[in-house]
Structures are given as C-alpha cells and as structure tokens.
C-alpha cells in the first residue's frame, strides 16, 4: 500500500505546486505560533536556516503525531534582508513599508522542507534564493498595491513572483520553486527514491 501524503501547510501555492506536479496530497494543519518561534530564534541570534527548518518540522510534527504511517510534509519560508526577518504584512500600510524597505536591495528567501513519519524526521532540506528588487518609485508602489490587491497580504515581502510581483525585480538567483516556498525538485527526488512516485 503506498504511503499517504499529507501537507502540513495551509499555503495554497504549496498545495498547487504539488498537485500540478501530479502529487496527490491531503492538507491538514495544526496551529503553531510562528511569530513567537521566529522571535525566539531571532532573539538568540540563530541562523535564518535553523528557524525555517524548525518551523517546517514543528508543523509536520503536530500532524504526524495524529497520522501514524503517513508521510507528512512540513514547509516554511523566511525572508531576510540585512539582518531583518520579515513576516506577511498585516495590511496595506505594512505591505507598503516592506516594499519601501526592500526596494533597491537584495534579500534572501530561505525555504525549509521536511518529511516526517510517525513523528520521526526522515528527510529535510533548506534551500535559498536571492532576489534583488528594483529601486521602485513611490508611484509604482502605490499602483502595484492597487493592482495586486489583498493577495499581497498572503506573501512575505508583499509580492508573488509568479504574478504581478515579477515586475518588482531586476534579478533572481536560485530555484523558482524555492522562491515560491517549496524546494519542489529535491522533494520529488526524495519521494521518487521511496517509490512514492514513479522513476
């Protein structure tokens, strides 16, 4: 009997990436106080990478404990720019402030992904991409926020690279799927190696 795959993330884009790649997953989430965990890691001066994988694993652990025998995928992403960790903006004013802070600078998107079975981590990866945002004018930022609408509140940095957000950048270095919050190709490689998907 094939392993049941559960995605312990409420992110619609992560689910869509897996489903578009032909991977059937069930989405199941449990509450995690992400802000508190991030603040704790940041206060300790821990690397962004450590926090991203810890959050991914905690999300997966909460679900794995309830789903014996299933493969549970956890994922998380952190945006870091010049030592500052960003979170999803709570409203238009925060979205504007994030874009103003990021414009003309490079930032990192660090994505952690892990797979647990019966509460044990059996695979994980941390990958990152570096993006350089154009030096956006105030007028462009306001027009962008008007056109993008509330969707920007669902993404750290107030952008979605797969859509209108592509206009914000002049350079992206790294894997496209990692930018979207899921190191998809390594994950597919792991699932292939386990025989969950075809070779």
BELQUIQUI-V665542 format. One line per field, one symbol per residue. ss: DSSP state (A for helix, B for strand, O for the rest). psi: psi as a letter, one per 30 degrees, with the letter a starting at -180 (. if undefined). A space follows every 10 residues. Layout:
ss->???
psi->???
This chain:
ss->OOOOBBBOOO OAAAAAAAAA OOOOOBBOOO OOOAAAAAAA AAAOOOOAAA AAAAAAAAAA AAAAOOOOOO BBBBBBBBBB BOOBBBOBOO OAAAAAAAAA AAOOOBBBBB BBBBBBBOOB BBBBBBBBBB BBBOOOOAAA AAAAAAAAAA AAAAOBOOOO OOOAAAAABB BBBOOAAAAO OOOAAAAAAA AAAOOOOOO
psi->klkkkkjhkg jeeeeeeeef ggjklkkklk kkieeeeeee eeefglkeee eeeeeeeeee eeeeffikfl kkkkklkkkk jhfkkllkkf aeeeeeeeee efkglklkjj kkklklkhgk kfklkkllkk kkklikleee eeeeeeeeaf fffgkkfhlj ffbffffflf kkjlkeeeef gjieeeeeee eeffgell.
